[in-house]
C-alpha cells in the first residue's frame, strides 16, 4: 500500500502550482549566483585597474584599460550575443509584453561576460540592468528545458528579473515591485507569489555570499533621520529639481544614443572602446574618489562632501553615463541615477542647512537619489522602497514618498514615459499601441470557450452503470463528483482497464477513476489550457473554482473558438466592404497599381512610386481610401464622414493628370482594412498593391501588424510596402539604393521588374548589392549577386557595387552597411510563409524596416 502511494505523491509534487515553487527556488538560486559572478568579475577586474592606477600610471592605465574592456565587450555583443546590447531592462520589458525578442542561455552568458569587461574596465554604468536581463534570460531558458504555457513562461521570466534585481541590490521587496511596476504590469497572485519567492532566494544567496552591489552604510543614520513637517517645502523642492533634471537626463540619453548609433556610425566594438577610453581619460584627471563608484557613493551619502565636490560628482557621473549609454555599453541606469540624485539632494540640503532650515543635509541626499531614480524609471513605489531597504529606517519613508511622487508628476510633464519606453520606441516597439482591443486567441480565457453544462457521474456509481452511461453518450470521459466536489475523472480507457482486470460490476467508479485530475481555473488564459492539454496528453480539462466544477474544455471547444476567431470577432461575422464614392477613367493599361491612400504627408511619395511602376509596366493607378467601422455595424448602413478622404483622392488625381496616367479612385467602408484591399485587388485587375507603413505598429503575434501581415499571406499580386524615412526626403534625393541578395524570388523580382523603374526617383542613382554569409557558410558563392549586378549595369547604366559580408547578425550587418554607404532606400523581400516562425526566430526584414533611419521598401512577389 505504501509503495502504491509514492507515484501519486511524486505526481502531486509536480502539479503546476507546486512545481512553480521548485522553479521559483531554482530561478532565485541561479539569478543570485549570476549576480555573485558579475560582482566578483567586476570587482576583480576593477581592483586591478584601481591598483595599477594607484601606482602612478592612472593617465595610461585608466584610458587604455577602459578601451580594451569596452572593445572586448563590444566583440562579445557583435559576435556572440547581439541581445546583450545596452541596459537589458527594455529588452526584458518587451519580452514580458509578448514582443518576440531572444532571451536564452546564450543571451545570459553573453550579457554576463560583456558586463564584466564593460563595467570592470571603468565604464560608468550599474550592474542592476545586466542582472535583470541575465535573471530573466536564465528563467526563459529554464522554461524551454521544461516546456510551459506562454503565460506561465512570462511569469517565470518576470520572476527571473525580480531575482536578478533583488540580488544586485540586496533588496528583495524592490526586486518584486520594480518588475511589477515597471516591466510586468501584472499583479495576479500567482505572478507575485513566484516573483516574491525567486526574489527572496536571489537576495538571500547574494547576501550570504556578499554579492550586493549598491550598499549605503547605515551607522551614520542611526537615530539621525527624523521627519519634520517644517521641511516638507524643501522635500518638495528636491522632488521638483530631480523631476526636471531626471526628465532632461532621459531626453539627453536618447539624444546621445541617436548620435552614436546614427551620427557616428561606428561598429559596436569601436563604439564601446571609445566609451571606455573617454571614461578612463576623464576619471584619470579627477580625484581618486571617482575611480571607484562604491567609494563615491559612500562619500556622497555619508561623507559630508563640499558643494564643489558634489557638483563635480553630478556633472562627471552624468556626462560619462551619457557617453556609456549612447555607445550601447552593457550596464544599468539605476545606480548612476541614484548617485546623481544623491548629489542633487545634497546640494539642496547643504544650501538650506547653511540657513539653519534643515536638521540633516545627508537625508536630502538619500531622498534625492529616490527622486532622480523615479524620474528616470517612472516607478515611484520602487523608488521609495529601494532607499528604505538600503537604509532601514522608517523615519525616511514619508520624505521618500513626498519626493518620489513630486518627481514623478514633474518628470511626466517635462518628458513623458520612462527611459525604457523611449528606448523601445527608438527600436520601433511602441508598447502603448498594442492592439489589446482586438480580440485574439491570446486574450481568450477558459471561461470564454468552456462548456458550463457538464455531464458528471457520482463517485459511488457502480462500474456497470458507468458503462451504460458511456454507451448512451458521445463523451469519452466524465468528471466524477463526491458531495458536489470534483474528486476525479473517468475515461473509456479507465473502463477498459477495469474490464481487463475482471472487476465486479458493482465496484464503485471511485476505485477505477483517475483521482485528483489536472484542472484549470476559469480566468486562466487559453494558452495555459493548450499547454496542459498537450503536456499531459489530455482530451478534456475540468474548469474549477476551488474544488467546485464550473465547466469543462475539450479540444473541440478550442477548435470552434479558433474558427470563430479567424472569422472575426466571436459571434460577429465579417461583412464585405461597401463603396461610397468612386471616380473612373478610361481603361488604357493592362493592369493597375492599387495605392492605399491614408496620410496626406505620404500621398505625394506613394504616388511618385506608383507613377514609375505604372509607366514602366503599362499600368493604371487605382487609389483607395478605407474607412473602418465597428463589426457590430453594417458597412452598408453605417453613416461616415468622407470629406477628408475625398480631399486626399483629389490630391492624387491632380498628380496623375500632370503625368498623364489613367487614375481611378474609390472610398470604401469596411470592417477590416486588409480584407477590403483584397476585395478591391480581385475586382480591379490589380497587379501591384502599394501602401505605406509607419514601422511602429505592433500587435502580439504579428510581424508587421495585422494589415500588412494579412496582405503578405493572402494577396495574389505583387505587394510593395513602403516605410518612409522620418524626414520625408524629396523624391529627387533617392539616389543611393541597397538591395540585399538572399536567393529568394522577392529580391529577384525587385531587381528585374521594379528597380529599373524605382531608380528614376533619384537624379543620380547608385546601387549597392550585398550578400550576407554566416561564418560557417561558403562565402565564395556570389554568382547570383554578380549576375544581378551585370543585369542592372546593362539596364540602368548607373554605378552598381557588390558587397560580400560575413556576420552572424544579418540584420545588423545590413544596417551597418546602409549607414556606411549613406543609403537612401533599402529594398527587401518579405516572405509569405512561416510568419509565426519568423516572429520566434527573428524576422530580418521587419528588424531592418523598424531600425533603419532611411526609407525601406518591402516587396513580396506575386504568388503563383
N, C-alpha and C positions, 0 to 999 in steps of 0.2 A: 504493500500500500504506500509505503513511504517513497519507494523509488518511482512509483507511478506519478507522484505529485511533483517530482523535480522538474520534468519538462514544462508543466504548467507554470511553475514558479519562474522558470527562466523566461518563458514566453511572456508572462505578465511584466517582467522586468524590462522587456524590450518593447512594450507598448509605447505608442508615440510620445505621450506626455512624460512617461517615466524615462524613456530613452533620452528625452530632451535634457533631463538633469545630468546624465552622463556626458552628453555632448557639451553642455554649458561648462561643466567642470574641465573637460578636455580643452575647450577653446580658451578658458581662462588660464590654464597652465601654459599652453603653447604661446599665447599672447604675452603672458608675463615673462616667460623665458626669452622671447624675442626682444622685449624691452630691455632685459638684462644684457643680452648680447649687444644690442645697439649702444647701451650706456657704456659697457666695458670697451667696446671697439672705439667709440668716440673719445672716451677718457684716455685710453692707451695712446691713440694717435695724437690727440690734443696735448697730452702730457709731454710727449717727445717734442712737440712743436714749441711748447712753452719753455721747457728746459733748455733747448738749444737757443731759443731767443734770449733767455736769461744769461747766457754765456757771452753776450755782447754781439751776437750776429743777427739781431732782430730784423735789421733792414734787408737782410738777404734771406733768412730762414722763412719769415712770415709770408712775403710775396711769392717766393718760389714754391714753398710748401702748399700755399693756397692754390696756385696754378696747377701743380701736379695733382693734388687731391681733386680739384674740380674737373680737370681733364679726365682722370680715371673714372670719376662718377659719370661724366658725360658719355664715355665709351660704353660703360655698362648699360646706360639708358638706351643708347643708339643701337647696340648690337644684341643685347640680351633681353631687356625689359623696357620697351618704349612706354609702357603704362606707368613706370616709376617717375615720370617727368613731373616736376612741380611738387606741390604740397601733398597731394594724395587725398585730402579731405573732400575736394569737389568730386573726384572720381568715385569715392565711396557713396557720396550723396546721390550721384547719378544712378549708380547701380541699385541703390535702395529705392529709387524712383522708377525702377524697371527699365533703365536705359541699358542697352546691350554692350557694356564695356567689359574688358577682360579683368578678372580677379582670380588668380590661381597661385599655385606654389611658386611658379617662376616669377610672377609679379612680386610676391612676398620676399623671396630671396634677393631678387634684383634691387628692390627698394631698400632692403636692409643693408646690403653691401654698399650701394651708391650713397646712402645717407651717412654711413660710417666715414667714407672718404670725403664727402662734401662737408659735413658739419665738423668732423675731426680736423680738417685742414684749415678751419677758421672762417668758413663762410657763415655769415650771421643769420642763422635760422634756427628754429627749435626742433626738438625730436618728437613732439607730440603728433605732428602730421604724419610722418612715416610710421609711427607705432599704430596709429589708427588704421592706415591702409594695410600695414602688414597683418594686424589682427584680423581685419575684415577679409583679406586675401586667404589667410590660413583657414578661416571659418568657411569660406567659399570652397576651398579645396576639400575640406572635410565633407561638405555636402555633396561633392562629386564622388568621393570614395564611398559614402553611404547615401545613395540617391534619396532625395526628399522632394516634396512638392515645391513649386516655385515660391509660394508664400512662406512656407517653413524655411526654405533656403534664405529668403530675405531676412527672416528673423534671426537666423544663425549669423548672417553677415553683420547685422546690427549688434548682436552680442559680441562678435569679434572686435568690432570697432569700439564698443564700450570697454572691453577688457584692455584693448591697446591704450586708450586714453587714461584709464584708471592706473595702469602700470606705469605710464610715463610720468604722471604727476603724484602718484600715491594718493589718489582722490577717487575712491570707488563711486561715491554718490555723483560727483561731477561726470564721471565716465558714462553713467546711465543717462543722466539728464541732458548732457550735451548731445548725445546721439538722438534721443527722443525729440529734443527741442530743435536741433539744427539739421539733422540728417533724416531720421526715420519718419518723424511726424506721425507716430502711431503709439497710442497709449493703451493698447489692449493688454490684458493681464498676462497673457502668455508671452508677449514680447518683453514686457517688463520683467517677468519672472526669470526668463532666460538671460536677459541682459544684466540683471542685478547679480545673479549667481556668477556669471562669467566675469563681471567687473570685480566682484569681491575676491574671486580666486586670483585674477590677474594682479590686483593690488597687493594681495597677501604674498604672492610669490615675489613680486618686485620689492616689497618692504623687507621681507626676510632676507633677501639676497642683496639688498642695498641698491635697487635699480631705480629709485625715484629720481626724477630729473629736477623738477622745479621745487626747491625747498626754501622756506623762509625761517630763519632762526626765531623761535618763539620766546626765548627767555627775555629779550628786551621789551616784550609787550606784556609780560606777566603783571597784571594789576594796573597797567598804564592806559589801557583803552577804555574810555568811557564815552557814553553818548550824552551830549548836552543839546537841548533844543535850541539854544542860542547860536549853535554852529550850523543849523540847517541851511541858512542862506549861503554859507561858504561851501557846504557839501553840494548844493545846487550849482554853485559856480564851477566846481570841479566837474559836475556832470555836463554842464553846457560846454565847457572847454574841451573835455575829452570827446564829447559827441561830435563837435565841429571838426576838431583835428583828426579824429578817427575816421570820419566820413571822407575828409580830404585825403587822408592817407590811403583809403581804399581806391579813390579815384587815381591817385598817383601810382599805386601798384598796377592798375590796369594800363595806365599810360606807359609805365616802364616796360611792362610785358609786350605791349604793342611795338614799342621802339626796338627792343632787342629781337623780337621774332620777325618783324617785317622790315623795319628800317635797317638794322644791322645785317640781317640775313645770313648769319654765320651758322655752321653746323653746331649741333648741341655740345659736343666735347669742347669746341673752341669757346663757345659762349660761357660754359661753366668754368673753363680755365681763366677766362677774363674776369669772371666774378671773383674767383679765388685770389687772383693777382691783385685786384683792386682792394678787396677786403684786407689782404695781408699788408699791402703797402700803406694803407691808411692807418691800420691798427699799429703798425710798427712805429709810426710817428707820434703816437699818443702815449699817455701814462700807462704803466704796466697793468693797472686795474682793468683796462679794456681788452686784455689778451685772453681773459677767462670770463665767460658770461656768468658763471656762478658767482665769481668774486664781485662782478659788477652788480649783480642783484643784491648780494649781501651788503655792499656798500650803500646802495640806494635805499634799501629797506631798513637798515639798522645802523648805518654809519654816520648819519647826520652830515651828508656832504654839503659843501657850499653851493651857492646858486650857479657859479661858473661851471663847476664840475657837473652839476645836474643838467644844465643846459647843453653842455658838450655831449653828455651821455645821450640825451634825447636826439640831438641832431645827427650824431655819428651813427647811433643804432638805427635811426630811421632811414638815413641815406644808404647805409650798407644793406639793410633789409630790402630796400627798393632795388638795388643792384642785383642782389641774390635772387629775389623773386622774379625780376624781369628776365634773368638769364635762364630761369627754369630749374634752379637748383632744388634737389630733393630735400625738403625741410618744411617745418610748420611755421605758422604765423602767430600762434597763441603766445608762446614765450616772448618773442620780440614785442608783441602788443602790450603784454603786462609790464615789461621793462620800460617801454616808452610812456605808458600811462602812469607808472610809478614816478617817473621823472616829472611829468606834468603836475601830478598831485603834490609832489614835494615843493615845486616852485610856488604853488598857491599856498601850501602850508607854511613855508618859510616866510612868504610875503605877509600873510595875516599874522603869523607869530611875531613878526617884527613890531606889530602894533599891539601885541598882547591880547589878540582877539581869540586865539585858539589855545587848547591845552596841550596838544601833542601834534607836531608837524608831520611826524612819521606816519601817523594814522591816515593822513591825507595822501601819502604815497601809496598806501595799500588800496584805498578806495579808488584812487586814480587809475591803478592797474586794472581794477574791475571795470571801470567806466570805459577805458580805451578798448579792452578786450570785448566788451559788449558792443561798442560802436563798430568794431571790425567784423565780428561774427554775428551780431544781432541776436544774441542769446542772453537776455537779462537774467533769467533764473540761473543759468550755468555760471554767469559772471559772479553772482552773489555767492553761490555755493563753493566755487573753486577757491576763492580767497578765504572764505570761512573755514574750509577744510585745511587749508595750508596754515592758518594762524591758530585756529581752535579756540577762539574767544567769542562768546555770544554777544558781547557788547558792540562788536563791529558789524553785526548783521543789519541794523537799521541804517547806519551810514552807507553800507554797501547797497541796500535797496534803493535809497534815495538817489545815489549817484548813477546806478545802473539804469534805472527807469528813465531818468532825465537824459542820460547819454543816448539811450535807445531812441527816444522820440526826436531828439535833436538831430541825430545822425540820419534818421529816416527822412527828415525834412531836407537835409542838405544833400544827401546822396543815397536814395532808397536802395534796399536789398543788401544782403551780406556779401562779403568778398567772394564767398564760394559760389553764389548765384551769378555774380559778374564773370567769374572765371568760366563757368559752364556756358553762359551766354556767348562769351567770346569764342567758344569752340562749337557754336551752333546748337547748343542744347538749352532750350528755354523751358524749364520745368513748369512755369506758370501757364504755359499754353498746352498742357497735356489735355487730351480730349476725353476728360473724365465724364463729360456729359453724354458722350456717345456710348451706349451700352455695348459691351463686348463680353466675350466668354470669360475674360479675366475678372470682370466686375460681377459676374453672377455668383449667387450664394446657393448653398444647399437648399434653402427654403424655396428658391425660385424654380427649382426643377424637380423637387421630391414629390412623391405621391403621398398625400396625407391620409387617404383612406386605405388602411393596411389590413390585409387578411392575416390573422395571427392564430396560433394554436396554444392551448394551455399545457403547462409542463406535466400535468397529471394525465393527459390524454394517452390512452393505450396505443401501442405501436400499430395495431391492426387498424384502428380508426384513422391514424395519420396517413396510412397507405391509401385509404379511401379518399381522404382529403386531397392528396396529390392526384389521384385518378380523376377527381372531379374539377381540378383546377389546372390552368395553364402555367402556374408558377412552378419554378424549380426549387424554391426554398421558402420557408415561413419563419418569421420571428416567433420565439417562444416566450410566453409571459407566465409569471407566477405572482398572483395577487396584484395584477396590473403593472408589474415592473418587468423590464426586459431581463431575461436570465440566459438566453441562448438563441441559437438559430439552428434549424434543422433543414437539411437539403436532401435531394434524391440520392446523393452519394452516401449520406448517413444511413438512409433507409436500406440501400443495397448492402452496405456492410453489416447492418443488423441482421438482414435476412441470410447473409452468408454464414453468420455465426449461429443460425437457427435459434434466435432468441424467441421467447414466448410472446405471443401476440398481445398479452395483457401487460407486457413490460411498459412502464411509462416512458414517454419520449425524452424525459429528462436524463435517462440513462444512456441515450444514444446521440443526443444533440451535441453541438459544439458550444460549450459554455463560454461565458464572457466574450461575446463576439466583438470584433472591431467595429466601432461606431464613429459617427461624426456628429457635430453639433449643427443646428440649423443655420447659424450665421457663418459657418466655415465656407471658404471660397471653393469654387468648382475645381480649381487646380489641386486643392487638398483632397477633394473627393477622388479625382482621377489618380492621384498618387497612391492613395490607399487601395483603390480597386486593382491597380496594376501591381503594386508592391506585394500584396497578399493574394493576388490571383483570385479575386472575388468577382461575382457577377451581380451582387447586390450589397447595399450598405445601409444598415438601420440608422435613422436620424433620431437623436435622443436629446432630451432636456433633463439632465441628471440621469436617472435610470428610467425615466418615463419615455416611452416610444411615441414620437410625434410624426414619423413618416418613414419612407424608405426610398432609396435611389437605386435604380438599376442602370445598366449600360444603355438600355433602350431609352430611358429618360434623358440621358445626356445626348444621345444621337438626335432625339427630337429637338432638344434645346439648340444644338448646333445648327440644325436645319432651319429653325425659325430665325436664328441669329444671322445666318448667311443671307437670308431673305430680307433682312432689315430689322427694325425694332420688333421685339417679341409681340406677336399678335397684331402687328400693323403691316400689311403688305405694301411694297413699294409700287407706286403708280407711275406710268410713263410721263415724261416731261410734256409740257404744253407750250406751243409757240404763241406769243402775244404780240410780236412785231417782226416784220420781215421786209427786206428790200431785195429785189432780184435784178441782175444784169443779164444781157445775152450770154449764153454759154458758148465760149470760144476755146477753152482749154480742154486737154484730155483728162484732167483730174483737178483736185483742189487742195490748197493748203488751208487747214482749219486752224484759225488763230483764236485762242481763248482770251477775250478782252475783259480785263477787270480793273486795272490800275492805270489812271491817266498818265502817270510818270513813265510807265514802261511801254505804253502803246506805240510810240514812235519807233522804239528799238525793235520790238517784235514785228512791227510792220516792215521795217527795213530788211529784217531777216527773211520774212515771208516774201518780200519782193524779189530778193536774189534767188530764192528757191523757185518761185513761180516763173521767173524769166528763163532760168536755166532748164527747167523741166517742162515748160509749156503748160503751166498750171494757172488756175484762177485762185482767188482768195475768198474764203468764207470766214467772216468774223462772227463770233458767237459770244454773247453775254448770258450768264445763267444767274437767275435769282432763286435761291433755295428757300423752301418753306418747310414748316414742321410736318412730320409724316402723318400726323393725325388730321391733316387738312388736305384736300384735293388740289393739285396744281391747277386744274381746270377751273376751279371755283374760288380760289383764293385771290382777293384783290391785292395788287402790289403796285409800288411806285416805280416807274420806268424812265423818268426824265433824265437821271444821271447816266443810265445805260445808253440812252439814245444819243446823248452828247458824245460819249465815248465812240459809238459807232459812226457818228458823223465825222469825227476826227479821223477815223480810219478811212472813211470814204474819200475825204479830201486828199489824203496821201495817195491812195490808189489811183484817183483820177489824174493826179500830177504825173504818175508813172505810166498812165495809160494801160492799166491792168484791170481786168474784169474783177469786180468785187460784189459779194453778196453779204448781207448782214441779217442777223436774227437775234431776238431775245426770247429765252425760254424760262418758264417757271418749272422747277423740278424739286423732287425730294433729295436727290443726290447729284452732285456736280459731275462726278465721273460717269455715272450712268447716262446722264444727258449728253455728254460728249460722245460716248459710244453710240448712242442712238443717232445723233447727227452724222457721225462718221459713216454709219451704214447707209443712211438715206441720201447723202450728198456726194457720193463717189470721191471720198476724201483719200488722198494719197499720203499726206503728212499731217499729223497733229502737232501744233506748235503752242506751247504755253510757258508762262513764267513760273518760277518757284522762288519763294523767299529764302529758302535754305534754313529757316528757323522752325518750321513746322515739326512737331514731334508728337507721335502717338505711340504708346507702348505696343510693341509687337509689329511696328511698321518700319520700313527703311526710309522712304522719302515722304511718308504721310499717306493718308487714306486715298486721296485723289490720284496722285502720281502712281502709287503702287498698283491701284486697280487698273489704270491705263496701261502700265507696263505688262500686267498679266493678260489683259483681255483685248487690247486694241490689235486689229489685224493689219493695220497700215503702219508706216513709219511713225515713230514718236520722237519728238525733239523737245526737251525740257531745258529752259534757259534760266540759270541763276545769275543775274546781273551783278556787277561789282557795285559796292556801296556808293561810289562816287558817280555812277551812271555816266561813264565816259562817252563822249560823242562817237557816232559810228565811224567816222573817218579815222579815228585813232586805234582801231582794232587791227594792228599791224603784226604783232608777234603771236604766233599760234603754236600751241603744244599739243601733240597727239600721241598718247601712249599706245604702243602696239602690243597686243596680247594674243594675237592669233585667232580671235573670235570674229564672228560675222559683223558685229556692230561697228568696230573700228574700220573694217574694210569698206563697208557701205559709206561710212562718213568720209573716207578718203576718196573713194572713186565717184560717188554721186553728189556729195554735198560740199566738200571742202573747196573744190574749184569755184563754186558759186559764193560760198561764205567769205572767202578771202577778198572778194571785191568790196567787203565792208571796210577795208583799210586802204590807205593810199599807197603804202609801200610794204606789202606783205612779206613776212619771213616765217618759215615753218621749221619747227623743231620736232623731229620724230624721236621717240625714246622707247627703249625696251628694257624692262627690269628683270634681272635674273637673281634668284636666290643663290647663296654661296655654293650650295650642293648641285646646282644645275649647270648644264653645259652652256657657257656664255658665248660660244662661237656660233650658235645657231641664229644668225641675223639676216638670213636670206630674205625673209619676208619684209623686214624693215628696209633693206636695201632696194628691194623691188618696188616698194611703195614710194621710196624717195625718187627712183628713176621715173616712175609714173607721174608724180607731181611736178618734177622738173620739166617734163615734156608738156604737161597740161597747163601749168600756171605760169611758167617762166619766171620764177622767183627763187631766192636762196632757200635751199632745203638742207638742213643739217640732221645728222643721225647721232644719237646719244645712247651708249650702252652703259647701264647702271647695274651695280651688284649690291644688293641690300636685302636684309630680312624684313624691312618695313617698306612695302611697296608704296603705300600712300604717301608716307613722309618723304621718301626719296623723290617722288614726282613733285611734291610741293616744294622741296628744296631746289629742284631744277627750275621750277617755274619762277621762284624768287631770283635765282641766279641769273636767268636769261631775261628777266623783266617781262614775263609773258603777259599779254593782254587777255588771251582767251585760251582755255583748255577744252578740248573736245574728248569726251569719254564715252564708253559703251556702258549701258545699263542693262543688266541681264534680266530676262523674264523669269528664268527658272530658279527655284530654290531660294526665294526671298527670305524665308524663315531661317534657313541655314546661313544665309549671308548676314542676317542680324546676329546670330550666335557667334559666328566666326569672325565677323568684322567685314563690313561692306566697303570696298576700296573706293568705288565711285562716290558713294554717299559721304565718306570721310573727306575726300578731296573737295566735293561740292560744298560742304559746310565750312571747311577751314581755309580754302583758297581766297585770297583777297581780290583776285581778278575774276572776270566773267568765266563761267563754266557752262558748257553745253553738253547735256547728256542725250545720247542717241540710242534708241532701241530700234533695230531694223524690223521691217515687216515680217510677220510670222506666216510661213507657208504651210 
